[in-house]
Amino acid sequence: MEPRGAVLFEYTPLSMSPMTVASLLLLGIVTLMGPLALPRELFPLGGACFLPISTVVLWALLQRPSPTRIREHGIEVSLPLWRRILGRPAYFPWAEVRNVYPAAYEISGAAMSPFASSAGTLVHTGLGLERGDGRRWIAKFTPGSIRRFRGESPGFTFAMEAVREALGKMGRPLVTEVRSYTDDEVKAMHEEAREPLVGMGAIVFAFFLPPTLVALALVVLNAADVTPAPLALAVVLIVAGIPPFASMRFTLARSRRRNYLLGELAKHEEFVRARG
């Protein structure tokens, strides 16, 4: 038998993320409609019109993931093609993994969406792997269709059963080292994790203020009978883009904080369960 042991469970991720598929569809329609919508002299622009969709196709190919394999003696995490080309290690022996626990993550784009965060972002559960040096990795099992919020997909369920089987044969628990939390700390962490990342008032302010600023600037310039210079328009657009950019940045930071709390709670609960 090979040193890594037999494969207990194998999961093949989606070849392309929903955002990549949407970008390909949009750019495909725009590129194919170019000959009908543009004058002949503006198409194909020396082939430059095919550059955006070609870039996305190349990106999709470089992001093609490898399977995740749960083995008797370790785990092979899924890596995109470009990381495999660079020689990034994908196999971690169980001896180097001190903690395995349910870890929360968002699907692509949801972590930065204040609109999704107002009702709870699309949170999924993967395998959190914490190595001896403190570095963390999440093996993701995103389903092809989103049916509910905060669901544990069948892929995660089968993967967790395989991990329990592998570590059970080794005679060790999933979580070997975790910080001790009091009941009050656990309660406070649960309450913080349930809070929306951004309030609805802040979302409305951040995304409706920019067009208002642009419209106000154009009205003022028009009333003063001043033709807006390109530099002035660029400054207005940059200033108008600050609120949504700041909102997305703040949402991403809060999302990472919440995922950290959920991971710590999962490790704590797994540790307590194993001791019980």
HUUR-V309118 format. One record per residue. RES is the residue in one letter. PHI is phi in whole degrees, 0 to 359 (none if undefined). Layout:
# HUUR-V309118
<<RES;PHI> <RES;PHI>>
This chain:
# HUUR-V309118
<<M;none> <E;294> <P;303> <R;283> <G;87> <A;289> <V;279> <L;269> <F;201> <E;230> <Y;233> <T;257> <P;292> <L;299> <S;296> <M;223> <S;285> <P;303> <M;295> <T;293> <V;298> <A;297> <S;295> <L;296> <L;297> <L;296> <L;291> <G;296> <I;296> <V;297> <T;292> <L;289> <M;275> <G;304> <P;299> <L;273> <A;264> <L;246> <P;299> <R;300> <E;288> <L;260> <F;222> <P;262> <L;58> <G;68> <G;90> <A;293> <C;293> <F;270> <L;295> <P;300> <I;291> <S;294> <T;296> <V;293> <V;298> <L;298> <W;298> <A;297> <L;293> <L;289> <Q;268> <R;300> <P;273> <S;268> <P;291> <T;263> <R;237> <I;267> <R;247> <E;297> <H;250> <G;176> <I;224> <E;257> <V;276> <S;287> <L;230> <P;293> <L;300> <W;292> <R;288> <R;292> <I;297> <L;282> <G;83> <R;292> <P;294> <A;244> <Y;255> <F;234> <P;295> <W;298> <A;294> <E;266> <V;254> <R;272> <N;222> <V;233> <Y;206> <P;292> <A;242> <A;272> <Y;205> <E;257> <I;289> <S;303> <G;91> <A;291> <A;295> <M;255> <S;263> <P;298> <F;296> <A;291> <S;288> <S;295> <A;247> <G;104> <T;292> <L;285> <V;269> <H;239> <T;241> <G;234> <L;272> <G;275> <L;244> <E;244> <R;275> <G;296> <D;274> <G;94> <R;289> <R;239> <W;216> <I;241> <A;275> <K;266> <F;226> <T;287> <P;288> <G;288> <S;232> <I;267> <R;255> <R;199> <F;276> <R;54> <G;268> <E;269> <S;286> <P;302> <G;301> <F;294> <T;300> <F;293> <A;295> <M;295> <E;297> <A;294> <V;295> <R;298> <E;294> <A;295> <L;288> <G;297> <K;294> <M;276> <G;73> <R;227> <P;281> <L;290> <V;247> <T;254> <E;213> <V;207> <R;289> <S;275> <Y;246> <T;280> <D;298> <D;294> <E;294> <V;297> <K;297> <A;295> <M;293> <H;297> <E;295> <E;294> <A;291> <R;275> <E;287> <P;299> <L;293> <V;220> <G;288> <M;298> <G;298> <A;294> <I;295> <V;299> <F;298> <A;291> <F;256> <F;257> <L;291> <P;304> <P;296> <T;294> <L;296> <V;296> <A;297> <L;296> <A;297> <L;293> <V;295> <V;295> <L;295> <N;291> <A;294> <A;275> <D;56> <V;245> <T;283> <P;294> <A;283> <P;304> <L;295> <A;296> <L;295> <A;296> <V;296> <V;297> <L;294> <I;295> <V;296> <A;293> <G;277> <I;295> <P;302> <P;293> <F;296> <A;296> <S;295> <M;293> <R;296> <F;295> <T;297> <L;297> <A;295> <R;294> <S;296> <R;296> <R;296> <R;295> <N;297> <Y;296> <L;297> <L;297> <G;294> <E;296> <L;295> <A;295> <K;296> <H;299> <E;293> <E;293> <F;295> <V;294> <R;296> <A;294> <R;291> <G;288>>
